Amino acid sequence: QVQLQESGPGLVKPSETLSLTCTVSGGSIINYYWSWIRQPPGKGLEWIGYIYYSDSSSGSTNGNPHLKRRVTISGDTSKNQFSLNMSSVTAADTAVYYCARDGVSGGFDIWGQGTMLTVSS
Amino acid sequence: EIVLTQSPGTLSLSPGERATLSCTASQSVSSNFLAWYQQKPGQAPRLLIYGASTRVTGIPDRFSGSGSGTDFTLTISRLEPEDFAVYSCQQYGSSPTFGQGTKVEVK
């Protein structure tokens, strides 16, 4: 079955750029929407953005209006991966970051285990 | 942006009791594009319900979703020990947003 695995540095300094990668196994990333979602400690979930591949060449993206100017989502169909870059991070960006698949019928139906990202000097 | 407000924040119940969780949207959720998730400590959320009332394959029928427009409900008919967790609603009719969650705890 399809599985997702996030990877990242764990710790980023304030004002730097956060970079995370999600590796998809057990299925292709083509023809699905793939999202990044985060959850600050003790708080609710926040959608960051998605990437969609209709073929192997180009992906379309969209993002949370509150985060859009700091967020870039990209992907590599040859590696079956997609990535999140978030610039100018602050302590408020400290959270567990999840990658997830947008289900065809609705909702996010498959999630990675999540990776904790701490912003601290 | 559609804001989802869940109530109550915490629900203290005993196994076997009925749980009723509410999710209210700041504006109508188009086509009832509303989902419910269960999350246990240290785990990723698990999708339970989509389209406001359709259970995901494998989810026990004690979980049911209802509602339309701005008011939605998740009902757990008889709580099992494994049901004590945090439940979140999410709308996907526009830029996705989540509620802040309802914790169902053992009384």
gemmi code that builds the backbone of each chain (N, CA, C; Angstrom):
import gemmi

chains = {
    "A": [
        ("GLN", (0.840, -1.186, 0.000), (0.000, 0.000, 0.000), (0.881, 1.244, 0.000)),
        ("VAL", (0.278, 2.386, -0.310), (1.020, 3.640, -0.380), (1.466, 4.059, 1.014)),
        ("GLN", (2.727, 4.434, 1.114), (3.277, 4.943, 2.373), (4.048, 6.221, 2.114)),
        ("LEU", (4.020, 7.125, 3.108), (4.716, 8.397, 2.997), (5.718, 8.506, 4.147)),
        ("GLN", (6.866, 9.087, 3.842), (7.899, 9.269, 4.861), (8.523, 10.648, 4.719)),
        ("GLU", (8.390, 11.438, 5.781), (9.003, 12.765, 5.787), (10.455, 12.672, 6.243)),
        ("SER", (11.267, 13.576, 5.729), (12.645, 13.689, 6.204), (13.029, 15.161, 6.253)),
        ("GLY", (13.854, 15.500, 7.253), (14.245, 16.886, 7.418), (15.278, 17.035, 8.503)),
        ("PRO", (15.728, 18.276, 8.750), (16.878, 18.511, 9.632), (16.561, 18.443, 11.122)),
        ("GLY", (15.316, 18.596, 11.519), (14.966, 18.585, 12.932), (15.107, 19.941, 13.616)),
        ("LEU", (16.129, 20.682, 13.256), (16.401, 21.977, 13.898), (16.829, 22.979, 12.838)),
        ("VAL", (16.193, 24.153, 12.877), (16.527, 25.236, 11.948), (16.653, 26.532, 12.752)),
        ("LYS", (17.572, 27.371, 12.348), (17.760, 28.654, 13.049), (16.756, 29.694, 12.555)),
        ("PRO", (16.374, 30.610, 13.419), (15.474, 31.680, 12.997), (16.034, 32.423, 11.799)),
        ("SER", (15.134, 32.816, 10.903), (15.402, 33.552, 9.656), (15.930, 32.652, 8.536)),
        ("GLU", (16.247, 31.408, 8.843), (16.722, 30.518, 7.789), (15.550, 29.874, 7.046)),
        ("THR", (15.880, 29.014, 6.086), (14.868, 28.328, 5.291), (14.752, 26.875, 5.710)),
        ("LEU", (13.521, 26.468, 5.959), (13.196, 25.092, 6.328), (13.041, 24.273, 5.049)),
        ("SER", (13.640, 23.077, 5.011), (13.493, 22.203, 3.844), (13.125, 20.802, 4.309)),
        ("LEU", (12.017, 20.304, 3.805), (11.558, 18.963, 4.127), (11.241, 18.209, 2.840)),
        ("THR", (11.407, 16.901, 2.886), (11.095, 16.056, 1.732), (10.170, 14.939, 2.165)),
        ("CYS", (9.241, 14.598, 1.296), (8.332, 13.477, 1.507), (8.580, 12.452, 0.405)),
        ("THR", (8.907, 11.242, 0.807), (9.118, 10.153, -0.146), (7.896, 9.246, -0.144)),
        ("VAL", (7.358, 9.025, -1.336), (6.158, 8.197, -1.501), (6.571, 6.827, -2.008)),
        ("SER", (6.140, 5.790, -1.336), (6.416, 4.425, -1.778), (5.105, 3.670, -1.947)),
        ("GLY", (5.130, 2.661, -2.811), (3.939, 1.836, -3.016), (2.958, 2.388, -4.020)),
        ("GLY", (3.304, 3.486, -4.671), (2.423, 4.084, -5.667), (3.061, 5.319, -6.265)),
        ("SER", (2.549, 5.768, -7.408), (3.112, 6.934, -8.085), (2.519, 8.226, -7.542)),
        ("ILE", (3.310, 9.311, -7.601), (2.778, 10.605, -7.168), (1.946, 11.258, -8.280)),
        ("ILE", (2.003, 10.700, -9.485), (1.258, 11.267, -10.613), (-0.241, 11.013, -10.433)),
        ("ASN", (-1.015, 12.020, -10.760), (-2.483, 11.971, -10.725), (-3.081, 12.021, -9.322)),
        ("TYR", (-2.304, 12.503, -8.379), (-2.820, 12.758, -7.042), (-2.349, 14.138, -6.585)),
        ("TYR", (-3.099, 14.726, -5.635), (-2.678, 15.922, -4.938), (-1.940, 15.493, -3.671)),
        ("TRP", (-0.821, 16.169, -3.408), (0.006, 15.851, -2.248), (0.200, 17.111, -1.436)),
        ("SER", (-0.096, 17.030, -0.149), (-0.103, 18.219, 0.694), (0.920, 18.145, 1.810)),
        ("TRP", (1.258, 19.335, 2.288), (2.007, 19.497, 3.536), (1.053, 20.101, 4.562)),
        ("ILE", (1.091, 19.566, 5.764), (0.230, 19.992, 6.872), (1.112, 20.034, 8.113)),
        ("ARG", (0.876, 21.019, 8.975), (1.686, 21.081, 10.184), (0.815, 21.203, 11.428)),
        ("GLN", (1.423, 20.898, 12.563), (0.715, 20.940, 13.842), (1.675, 21.418, 14.925)),
        ("PRO", (1.548, 22.682, 15.338), (2.366, 23.173, 16.466), (2.061, 22.373, 17.723)),
        ("PRO", (3.009, 22.284, 18.636), (2.797, 21.497, 19.857), (1.529, 21.903, 20.595)),
        ("GLY", (0.658, 20.934, 20.846), (-0.569, 21.173, 21.595), (-1.642, 21.939, 20.854)),
        ("LYS", (-1.446, 22.130, 19.547), (-2.416, 22.923, 18.783), (-3.030, 22.123, 17.642)),
        ("GLY", (-3.879, 22.778, 16.881), (-4.573, 22.125, 15.780), (-3.736, 22.052, 14.510)),
        ("LEU", (-4.316, 21.423, 13.506), (-3.648, 21.194, 12.235), (-3.797, 22.407, 11.321)),
        ("GLU", (-2.788, 22.648, 10.501), (-2.812, 23.758, 9.547), (-2.312, 23.269, 8.203)),
        ("TRP", (-3.131, 23.441, 7.167), (-2.736, 23.075, 5.813), (-1.762, 24.113, 5.278)),
        ("ILE", (-0.672, 23.643, 4.681), (0.351, 24.536, 4.154), (0.205, 24.712, 2.647)),
        ("GLY", (0.011, 23.611, 1.925), (-0.116, 23.715, 0.485), (-0.048, 22.353, -0.173)),
        ("TYR", (-0.287, 22.340, -1.494), (-0.244, 21.074, -2.219), (0.531, 21.212, -3.524)),
        ("ILE", (0.886, 20.042, -4.076), (1.419, 19.936, -5.428), (0.651, 18.823, -6.124)),
        ("TYR", (0.408, 19.020, -7.413), (-0.322, 18.026, -8.203), (0.417, 17.787, -9.495)),
        ("TYR", (0.601, 16.483, -9.806), (1.225, 16.112, -11.072), (0.187, 15.396, -11.936)),
        ("SER", (-0.065, 15.964, -13.111), (-0.950, 15.285, -14.058), (-0.148, 14.414, -15.007)),
        ("ASP", (1.137, 14.652, -15.099), (2.040, 13.802, -15.865), (3.410, 13.913, -15.218)),
        ("SER", (4.401, 13.366, -15.878), (5.712, 13.278, -15.232), (6.536, 14.554, -15.331)),
        ("SER", (5.980, 15.559, -16.056), (6.837, 16.703, -16.330), (6.629, 17.893, -15.400)),
        ("SER", (5.400, 18.333, -15.271), (5.209, 19.583, -14.519), (4.174, 19.408, -13.424)),
        ("GLY", (4.386, 20.103, -12.320), (3.448, 20.049, -11.217), (2.823, 21.405, -10.985)),
        ("SER", (1.560, 21.402, -10.573), (0.909, 22.660, -10.210), (0.801, 22.720, -8.699)),
        ("THR", (0.875, 23.925, -8.158), (0.870, 24.089, -6.707), (-0.139, 25.140, -6.275)),
        ("ASN", (-0.509, 25.052, -5.026), (-1.351, 26.061, -4.400), (-1.072, 26.015, -2.900)),
        ("GLY", (-1.314, 27.128, -2.242), (-0.950, 27.158, -0.833), (-1.862, 27.995, 0.026)),
        ("ASN", (-1.699, 27.806, 1.332), (-2.426, 28.579, 2.329), (-2.100, 30.068, 2.129)),
        ("PRO", (-3.136, 30.890, 1.958), (-2.876, 32.320, 1.723), (-2.019, 32.966, 2.804)),
        ("HIS", (-2.103, 32.465, 4.039), (-1.346, 33.061, 5.138), (0.137, 32.742, 5.059)),
        ("LEU", (0.478, 31.697, 4.330), (1.871, 31.246, 4.290), (2.475, 31.334, 2.893)),
        ("LYS", (1.652, 31.615, 1.925), (2.031, 31.470, 0.519), (3.324, 32.189, 0.152)),
        ("ARG", (3.522, 33.393, 0.688), (4.690, 34.157, 0.241), (5.994, 33.569, 0.756)),
        ("ARG", (5.929, 32.688, 1.758), (7.143, 32.081, 2.316), (7.332, 30.635, 1.872)),
        ("VAL", (6.351, 30.073, 1.173), (6.334, 28.634, 0.914), (6.572, 28.325, -0.559)),
        ("THR", (7.411, 27.335, -0.804), (7.585, 26.762, -2.134), (7.456, 25.256, -2.010)),
        ("ILE", (6.571, 24.691, -2.817), (6.425, 23.241, -2.876), (6.858, 22.779, -4.258)),
        ("SER", (7.719, 21.772, -4.271), (8.226, 21.250, -5.539), (8.256, 19.741, -5.470)),
        ("GLY", (8.603, 19.105, -6.584), (8.626, 17.648, -6.574), (9.542, 17.075, -7.626)),
        ("ASP", (9.771, 15.791, -7.504), (10.603, 15.060, -8.457), (9.899, 13.734, -8.738)),
        ("THR", (9.260, 13.641, -9.911), (8.510, 12.422, -10.219), (9.434, 11.223, -10.402)),
        ("SER", (10.674, 11.465, -10.817), (11.595, 10.341, -11.027), (11.984, 9.686, -9.694)),
        ("LYS", (11.942, 10.489, -8.621), (12.248, 9.962, -7.288), (10.989, 9.691, -6.469)),
        ("ASN", (9.844, 10.039, -7.042), (8.568, 9.892, -6.312), (8.601, 10.653, -4.980)),
        ("GLN", (9.084, 11.881, -5.068), (9.218, 12.719, -3.891), (8.621, 14.094, -4.144)),
        ("PHE", (8.221, 14.764, -3.065), (7.895, 16.177, -3.146), (8.453, 16.860, -1.901)),
        ("SER", (8.668, 18.161, -2.029), (9.409, 18.875, -0.988), (8.727, 20.171, -0.594)),
        ("LEU", (9.058, 20.618, 0.596), (8.572, 21.889, 1.137), (9.764, 22.751, 1.508)),
        ("ASN", (9.767, 23.975, 1.025), (10.712, 24.983, 1.485), (9.909, 26.128, 2.085)),
        ("MET", (10.287, 26.534, 3.284), (9.632, 27.666, 3.934), (10.714, 28.623, 4.404)),
        ("SER", (10.644, 29.847, 3.903), (11.705, 30.822, 4.190), (11.404, 31.635, 5.445)),
        ("SER", (12.431, 32.311, 5.932), (12.316, 33.266, 7.048), (11.560, 32.685, 8.236)),
        ("VAL", (11.978, 31.526, 8.684), (11.247, 30.854, 9.761), (11.458, 31.570, 11.099)),
        ("THR", (10.446, 31.439, 11.938), (10.493, 31.949, 13.307), (10.061, 30.833, 14.261)),
        ("ALA", (10.091, 31.123, 15.544), (9.686, 30.116, 16.531), (8.256, 29.652, 16.294)),
        ("ALA", (7.435, 30.504, 15.708), (6.041, 30.140, 15.426), (5.917, 29.032, 14.388)),
        ("ASP", (6.987, 28.743, 13.687), (6.986, 27.663, 12.690), (7.383, 26.323, 13.298)),
        ("THR", (7.711, 26.307, 14.578), (8.002, 25.051, 15.266), (6.750, 24.181, 15.292)),
        ("ALA", (6.862, 22.961, 14.780), (5.671, 22.109, 14.644), (6.087, 20.715, 14.188)),
        ("VAL", (5.148, 19.791, 14.259), (5.284, 18.525, 13.545), (4.768, 18.778, 12.127)),
        ("TYR", (5.566, 18.422, 11.153), (5.201, 18.607, 9.754), (4.856, 17.251, 9.163)),
        ("TYR", (3.660, 17.186, 8.565), (3.183, 15.968, 7.925), (3.077, 16.170, 6.421)),
        ("CYS", (3.370, 15.118, 5.663), (2.945, 15.093, 4.276), (1.757, 14.135, 4.194)),
        ("ALA", (0.869, 14.407, 3.276), (-0.364, 13.622, 3.186), (-0.879, 13.616, 1.758)),
        ("ARG", (-1.635, 12.586, 1.433), (-2.276, 12.488, 0.119), (-3.723, 12.962, 0.211)),
        ("ASP", (-4.098, 13.805, -0.734), (-5.497, 14.202, -0.840), (-6.278, 13.037, -1.432)),
        ("GLY", (-7.237, 12.516, -0.666), (-8.029, 11.401, -1.157), (-8.901, 11.788, -2.332)),
        ("VAL", (-9.112, 10.857, -3.247), (-9.925, 11.124, -4.424), (-11.345, 11.510, -4.014)),
        ("SER", (-11.829, 10.889, -2.950), (-13.210, 11.140, -2.516), (-13.319, 12.289, -1.530)),
        ("GLY", (-12.180, 12.712, -0.985), (-12.218, 13.819, -0.035), (-11.398, 13.531, 1.199)),
        ("GLY", (-10.914, 14.583, 1.825), (-10.083, 14.436, 3.006), (-8.672, 13.990, 2.638)),
        ("PHE", (-7.828, 13.965, 3.665), (-6.456, 13.489, 3.481), (-6.424, 12.036, 3.947)),
        ("ASP", (-6.277, 11.110, 2.992), (-6.508, 9.711, 3.334), (-5.259, 8.944, 3.730)),
        ("ILE", (-4.092, 9.435, 3.357), (-2.847, 8.769, 3.751), (-1.893, 9.833, 4.269)),
        ("TRP", (-1.282, 9.547, 5.421), (-0.394, 10.496, 6.088), (0.967, 9.847, 6.349)),
        ("GLY", (2.006, 10.673, 6.330), (3.274, 10.230, 6.855), (3.225, 10.241, 8.376)),
        ("GLN", (4.276, 9.750, 8.995), (4.311, 9.690, 10.454), (4.561, 11.061, 11.077)),
        ("GLY", (5.050, 12.002, 10.268), (5.342, 13.344, 10.767), (6.791, 13.488, 11.192)),
        ("THR", (7.304, 14.698, 11.035), (8.649, 14.997, 11.484), (8.623, 16.292, 12.293)),
        ("MET", (9.257, 16.272, 13.453), (9.280, 17.456, 14.322), (10.333, 18.424, 13.817)),
        ("LEU", (9.943, 19.677, 13.659), (10.846, 20.722, 13.219), (10.852, 21.820, 14.285)),
        ("THR", (12.019, 22.064, 14.854), (12.163, 23.098, 15.877), (12.950, 24.272, 15.313)),
        ("VAL", (12.436, 25.470, 15.521), (13.148, 26.683, 15.118), (13.757, 27.296, 16.376)),
        ("SER", (15.065, 27.296, 16.427), (15.757, 27.820, 17.605), (17.203, 28.128, 17.257)),
        ("SER", (17.734, 29.138, 17.905), (19.139, 29.475, 17.687), (20.046, 28.648, 18.597)),
    ],
    "B": [
        ("GLU", (-11.411, 32.745, 4.106), (-11.059, 31.499, 4.784), (-12.216, 31.038, 5.658)),
        ("ILE", (-12.535, 29.752, 5.563), (-13.605, 29.196, 6.396), (-13.016, 28.767, 7.737)),
        ("VAL", (-13.524, 29.338, 8.808), (-13.075, 28.987, 10.161), (-14.008, 27.909, 10.718)),
        ("LEU", (-13.421, 26.842, 11.222), (-14.180, 25.753, 11.825), (-14.010, 25.802, 13.342)),
        ("THR", (-15.113, 25.814, 14.055), (-15.094, 25.856, 15.512), (-15.680, 24.565, 16.059)),
        ("GLN", (-14.901, 23.846, 16.837), (-15.365, 22.579, 17.398), (-15.764, 22.756, 18.862)),
        ("SER", (-16.805, 22.041, 19.245), (-17.237, 22.045, 20.639), (-17.736, 20.661, 21.027)),
        ("PRO", (-17.590, 20.307, 22.323), (-16.801, 21.050, 23.302), (-15.307, 20.873, 23.060)),
        ("GLY", (-14.493, 21.568, 23.830), (-13.056, 21.388, 23.721), (-12.635, 20.026, 24.254)),
        ("THR", (-13.263, 19.621, 25.344), (-13.008, 18.324, 25.950), (-14.323, 17.675, 26.323)),
        ("LEU", (-14.406, 16.374, 26.084), (-15.595, 15.599, 26.404), (-15.152, 14.452, 27.316)),
        ("SER", (-15.658, 14.434, 28.534), (-15.282, 13.393, 29.489), (-16.413, 12.369, 29.585)),
        ("LEU", (-16.133, 11.177, 29.124), (-17.156, 10.129, 29.055), (-16.576, 8.795, 29.490)),
        ("SER", (-17.455, 7.847, 29.740), (-17.050, 6.491, 30.121), (-17.207, 5.559, 28.920)),
        ("PRO", (-16.431, 4.482, 28.894), (-16.634, 3.481, 27.830), (-18.088, 3.027, 27.798)),
        ("GLY", (-18.607, 2.876, 26.583), (-19.995, 2.467, 26.405), (-20.952, 3.632, 26.226)),
        ("GLU", (-20.505, 4.827, 26.604), (-21.366, 6.000, 26.441), (-21.314, 6.517, 25.006)),
        ("ARG", (-22.261, 7.411, 24.719), (-22.384, 8.014, 23.399), (-21.650, 9.354, 23.399)),
        ("ALA", (-20.885, 9.606, 22.335), (-20.166, 10.872, 22.209), (-20.739, 11.652, 21.035)),
        ("THR", (-21.017, 12.927, 21.265), (-21.518, 13.800, 20.211), (-20.612, 15.018, 20.112)),
        ("LEU", (-19.952, 15.154, 18.966), (-18.985, 16.225, 18.744), (-19.522, 17.150, 17.668)),
        ("SER", (-19.331, 18.446, 17.874), (-19.875, 19.436, 16.967), (-18.775, 20.194, 16.226)),
        ("CYS", (-19.050, 20.556, 14.982), (-18.146, 21.349, 14.165), (-18.998, 22.389, 13.441)),
        ("THR", (-18.732, 23.666, 13.705), (-19.505, 24.751, 13.103), (-18.608, 25.586, 12.208)),
        ("ALA", (-19.049, 25.798, 10.989), (-18.271, 26.558, 10.011), (-18.730, 28.012, 9.955)),
        ("SER", (-17.776, 28.919, 9.695), (-18.084, 30.348, 9.641), (-18.888, 30.715, 8.394)),
        ("GLN", (-18.868, 29.858, 7.399), (-19.702, 30.004, 6.203), (-19.994, 28.620, 5.655)),
        ("SER", (-20.958, 28.534, 4.788), (-21.406, 27.235, 4.299), (-20.273, 26.466, 3.616)),
        ("VAL", (-20.171, 25.205, 3.938), (-19.167, 24.330, 3.334), (-19.763, 23.744, 2.054)),
        ("SER", (-19.154, 24.080, 0.946), (-19.730, 23.684, -0.346), (-19.754, 22.179, -0.500)),
        ("SER", (-20.870, 21.686, -1.024), (-21.052, 20.267, -1.339), (-20.768, 19.355, -0.149)),
        ("ASN", (-20.931, 19.900, 1.048), (-20.643, 19.118, 2.265), (-19.263, 18.489, 2.233)),
        ("PHE", (-18.286, 19.270, 1.753), (-16.913, 18.780, 1.705), (-16.294, 18.913, 3.098)),
        ("LEU", (-16.725, 18.006, 3.988), (-16.247, 18.035, 5.355), (-15.777, 16.651, 5.772)),
        ("ALA", (-14.623, 16.601, 6.437), (-14.036, 15.339, 6.879), (-13.799, 15.370, 8.388)),
        ("TRP", (-13.734, 14.177, 8.965), (-13.411, 14.010, 10.386), (-12.204, 13.091, 10.517)),
        ("TYR", (-11.342, 13.438, 11.481), (-10.126, 12.666, 11.742), (-10.055, 12.311, 13.224)),
        ("GLN", (-9.394, 11.194, 13.482), (-9.046, 10.776, 14.834), (-7.531, 10.855, 14.969)),
        ("GLN", (-7.051, 11.378, 16.088), (-5.606, 11.455, 16.306), (-5.283, 11.034, 17.731)),
        ("LYS", (-4.372, 10.093, 17.835), (-3.885, 9.650, 19.142), (-2.498, 10.233, 19.384)),
        ("PRO", (-2.077, 10.344, 20.656), (-0.789, 10.982, 20.963), (0.365, 10.361, 20.178)),
        ("GLY", (1.165, 11.220, 19.578), (2.342, 10.769, 18.851), (2.056, 10.146, 17.505)),
        ("GLN", (0.805, 10.188, 17.070), (0.429, 9.589, 15.785), (-0.106, 10.640, 14.824)),
        ("ALA", (-0.066, 10.301, 13.556), (-0.691, 11.150, 12.541), (-2.204, 10.996, 12.612)),
        ("PRO", (-2.922, 11.994, 12.145), (-4.382, 11.851, 12.077), (-4.782, 10.690, 11.173)),
        ("ARG", (-5.961, 10.129, 11.460), (-6.530, 9.073, 10.638), (-7.886, 9.537, 10.134)),
        ("LEU", (-8.082, 9.460, 8.831), (-9.350, 9.879, 8.230), (-10.444, 8.889, 8.595)),
        ("LEU", (-11.554, 9.405, 9.151), (-12.684, 8.561, 9.531), (-13.857, 8.715, 8.564)),
        ("ILE", (-14.166, 9.972, 8.257), (-15.390, 10.331, 7.538), (-15.040, 11.384, 6.492)),
        ("TYR", (-15.616, 11.282, 5.296), (-15.510, 12.340, 4.297), (-16.898, 12.594, 3.726)),
        ("GLY", (-17.029, 13.710, 3.025), (-18.342, 14.051, 2.489), (-19.387, 14.192, 3.579)),
        ("ALA", (-18.946, 14.583, 4.759), (-19.779, 14.812, 5.944), (-20.320, 13.529, 6.585)),
        ("SER", (-20.570, 12.478, 5.776), (-21.258, 11.322, 6.353), (-20.784, 9.964, 5.848)),
        ("THR", (-19.803, 9.926, 4.966), (-19.344, 8.657, 4.394), (-18.150, 8.131, 5.183)),
        ("ARG", (-18.333, 6.941, 5.740), (-17.234, 6.324, 6.490), (-16.177, 5.779, 5.548)),
        ("VAL", (-14.911, 5.962, 5.928), (-13.812, 5.343, 5.202), (-13.890, 3.822, 5.395)),
        ("THR", (-13.511, 3.086, 4.393), (-13.509, 1.626, 4.492), (-12.702, 1.180, 5.705)),
        ("GLY", (-13.313, 0.301, 6.510), (-12.615, -0.215, 7.676), (-12.913, 0.518, 8.965)),
        ("ILE", (-13.568, 1.670, 8.863), (-13.935, 2.404, 10.077), (-15.213, 1.792, 10.648)),
        ("PRO", (-15.224, 1.465, 11.945), (-16.402, 0.804, 12.541), (-17.662, 1.644, 12.410)),
        ("ASP", (-18.801, 0.968, 12.321), (-20.052, 1.696, 12.101), (-20.574, 2.402, 13.353)),
        ("ARG", (-19.856, 2.311, 14.463), (-20.234, 3.127, 15.617), (-19.890, 4.608, 15.388)),
        ("PHE", (-19.054, 4.869, 14.381), (-18.738, 6.241, 13.998), (-19.713, 6.677, 12.895)),
        ("SER", (-20.343, 7.825, 13.101), (-21.223, 8.341, 12.061), (-21.104, 9.857, 11.990)),
        ("GLY", (-21.235, 10.388, 10.796), (-21.180, 11.824, 10.580), (-22.482, 12.315, 9.981)),
        ("SER", (-22.833, 13.530, 10.331), (-24.055, 14.113, 9.796), (-23.886, 15.624, 9.699)),
        ("GLY", (-24.870, 16.261, 9.068), (-24.875, 17.708, 8.982), (-24.741, 18.210, 7.568)),
        ("SER", (-24.924, 19.517, 7.429), (-24.793, 20.174, 6.130), (-24.683, 21.672, 6.353)),
        ("GLY", (-24.246, 22.368, 5.296), (-24.152, 23.820, 5.397), (-23.058, 24.260, 6.347)),
        ("THR", (-23.435, 24.706, 7.538), (-22.444, 25.186, 8.507), (-22.366, 24.340, 9.775)),
        ("ASP", (-23.250, 23.384, 9.937), (-23.294, 22.608, 11.181), (-23.141, 21.116, 10.928)),
        ("PHE", (-22.116, 20.547, 11.540), (-21.780, 19.148, 11.327), (-21.556, 18.465, 12.675)),
        ("THR", (-21.816, 17.150, 12.686), (-21.707, 16.380, 13.921), (-21.025, 15.050, 13.658)),
        ("LEU", (-20.136, 14.675, 14.558), (-19.576, 13.324, 14.574), (-20.136, 12.641, 15.818)),
        ("THR", (-20.722, 11.462, 15.622), (-21.277, 10.706, 16.733), (-20.566, 9.369, 16.848)),
        ("ILE", (-20.175, 9.037, 18.066), (-19.643, 7.707, 18.360), (-20.690, 7.052, 19.246)),
        ("SER", (-21.347, 6.019, 18.737), (-22.540, 5.508, 19.400), (-22.238, 4.888, 20.766)),
        ("ARG", (-21.203, 4.076, 20.833), (-20.786, 3.465, 22.097), (-19.266, 3.478, 22.139)),
        ("LEU", (-18.716, 4.254, 23.038), (-17.277, 4.420, 23.095), (-16.565, 3.126, 23.496)),
        ("GLU", (-15.589, 2.769, 22.688), (-14.689, 1.675, 23.014), (-13.403, 2.267, 23.595)),
        ("PRO", (-12.631, 1.489, 24.332), (-11.397, 2.042, 24.944), (-10.469, 2.699, 23.931)),
        ("GLU", (-10.427, 2.158, 22.717), (-9.512, 2.707, 21.703), (-10.035, 3.997, 21.060)),
        ("ASP", (-11.224, 4.430, 21.403), (-11.807, 5.633, 20.800), (-11.411, 6.913, 21.526)),
        ("PHE", (-10.772, 6.785, 22.678), (-10.398, 7.987, 23.433), (-9.200, 8.627, 22.737)),
        ("ALA", (-9.422, 9.821, 22.211), (-8.466, 10.453, 21.311), (-8.935, 11.888, 21.042)),
        ("VAL", (-8.206, 12.584, 20.175), (-8.618, 13.907, 19.715), (-9.251, 13.766, 18.326)),
        ("TYR", (-10.376, 14.443, 18.135), (-11.092, 14.401, 16.863), (-11.117, 15.797, 16.246)),
        ("SER", (-10.757, 15.867, 14.971), (-10.722, 17.150, 14.270), (-11.587, 17.094, 13.024)),
        ("CYS", (-12.254, 18.207, 12.759), (-12.977, 18.320, 11.500), (-12.139, 19.138, 10.529)),
        ("GLN", (-12.427, 18.998, 9.255), (-11.672, 19.693, 8.207), (-12.599, 19.922, 7.025)),
        ("GLN", (-12.568, 21.114, 6.457), (-13.339, 21.360, 5.241), (-12.389, 21.447, 4.061)),
        ("TYR", (-12.859, 20.914, 2.926), (-12.043, 20.933, 1.731), (-12.823, 21.492, 0.541)),
        ("GLY", (-13.833, 22.313, 0.847), (-14.589, 22.962, -0.215), (-13.868, 24.150, -0.798)),
        ("SER", (-13.013, 24.743, 0.021), (-12.154, 25.826, -0.441), (-10.778, 25.573, 0.167)),
        ("SER", (-9.915, 26.573, 0.223), (-8.601, 26.369, 0.836), (-8.778, 25.622, 2.162)),
        ("PRO", (-8.206, 24.420, 2.270), (-8.527, 23.554, 3.418), (-8.228, 24.192, 4.766)),
        ("THR", (-9.135, 24.000, 5.700), (-8.921, 24.441, 7.078), (-9.411, 23.349, 8.023)),
        ("PHE", (-8.851, 23.367, 9.229), (-9.179, 22.397, 10.257), (-9.786, 23.094, 11.472)),
        ("GLY", (-10.607, 22.354, 12.209), (-11.017, 22.818, 13.528), (-9.886, 22.587, 14.520)),
        ("GLN", (-10.071, 23.119, 15.725), (-9.001, 23.046, 16.716), (-8.985, 21.724, 17.472)),
        ("GLY", (-10.007, 20.907, 17.267), (-10.038, 19.580, 17.864), (-10.903, 19.475, 19.110)),
        ("THR", (-11.464, 18.298, 19.313), (-12.180, 17.941, 20.553), (-11.499, 16.719, 21.147)),
        ("LYS", (-11.095, 16.827, 22.400), (-10.483, 15.692, 23.073), (-11.558, 14.884, 23.777)),
        ("VAL", (-11.633, 13.598, 23.467), (-12.543, 12.691, 24.160), (-11.705, 11.919, 25.163)),
        ("GLU", (-11.953, 12.174, 26.448), (-11.147, 11.572, 27.503), (-11.993, 10.685, 28.408)),
        ("VAL", (-11.299, 9.806, 29.108), (-11.980, 8.884, 30.012), (-12.418, 9.613, 31.274)),
        ("LYS", (-13.697, 9.461, 31.601), (-14.230, 10.095, 32.790), (-13.803, 9.330, 34.035)),
    ],
}
model = gemmi.Model(1)
for chain_id, residues in chains.items():
    chain = gemmi.Chain(chain_id)
    for i, (resn, *xyz) in enumerate(residues, 1):
        res = gemmi.Residue()
        res.name, res.seqid = resn, gemmi.SeqId(i, " ")
        for name, pos in zip(("N", "CA", "C"), xyz):
            atom = gemmi.Atom()
            atom.name, atom.element = name, gemmi.Element(name[0])
            atom.pos, atom.b_iso = gemmi.Position(*pos), 0.0
            res.add_atom(atom)
        chain.add_residue(res)
    model.add_chain(chain)
structure = gemmi.Structure()
structure.add_model(model)
structure.setup_entities()
